[in-house]
Amino acid sequence: MTNTSVARIVSAAGLIGVSAIGLLMAFAPDAVAREAVISDGAEAGSRPMPPSDTAGENQVMIDLGGQQVPVLKGGLYDRFRSNPPLAVIAQERPDIDLSWFRTLEKQRKDVGFETWSPNFYYSNSSITAVYTADMDRIKALIPEKVRDRVKPISFGRGKGLIAITSYAYHYCDNDTYNELSVSIVTTKPNAPNLGALSLLLQTRNDSMWGYVLKLPVDTELARVRGVVGYNLPKWLIPIDYDGGRDRTSFTYYDENGDVDFSMMGRKLDIEEAKPAIARTNFTNLDSDGRLTHGYSDTRAIRSATSRDADDIQLALTDGPLSRFIKSLGLKKLVRYEYKPEFQLALYTPELVESE
């Protein structure tokens, strides 16, 4: 926690203001949330599945934890296995500011394969929507062992919070890939559930907590690393990213290559500001059923937020991801986040008992 965050939280005026907003959000969510824009029917289309067990054009096969995985021939991962010298990055991408990464130190880790933590993501874009959702459904999706440590944050009677984020990792230690995250927003470990006040305090501390439900990706390298090394629910599907003119859009396909659903976010006006760093924590179970804690630090270079429901839209079909999203009972938009430019450091999870 930064000194600035501490000062904000302990100030009497700040606490009164946060408490008032928290009570309003907890007991009158309609005052701060608007009906989510979710439609049935995405634009039809199909895409071939990314290669998983054979090398495609410009790819080579490598051994990763006993699995044969196709990677970009001559790419960062092929050459450096998660530990490229920053001098190489500076030479290949002189347009990227590497000052933050120079303050971070990597450590060698064995997570079923040798890797380096944190993984660096040098240039990325994302859109996030936080929705109210059915609390009974949310509770049923969290394993009991995880629920004993963190609780889904309440947002009004019978409602919790679901965060859906679409990521485009343009240039990172793992080359280039796209990803979807569907997560439950939770309390900090063993902390009281103060409803929306818990969410506000986490936001002010720049340290969010969640439990990841779904995390499909469009490269086999990202899938294997995520499942084996990070205990994350990843699988392989085709994903399209479009930076667009007025909107950023992501299209997700099912494992047959048919359109499943799409997410479209408006490009918001961005005020110039100093890059801000925030932490996202996730609690999961490893393959042996043990609790693990992982986290990532995000340096937002350009970002903006909105509570206008028209700024972010989901288009669903009868595909498996769409059916799952429908089952969550999404109702209202709480927050939309537009990050056209950010950097990220992803740390390997550790056993909770060893923290």
Order of alpha helices (4+ residues) and beta strands (2+ residues): alpha-alpha-beta-beta-beta-beta-alpha-alpha-beta-beta-beta-alpha-alpha-beta-beta-alpha-beta-alpha-beta-beta-beta-beta-beta-beta-alpha-beta
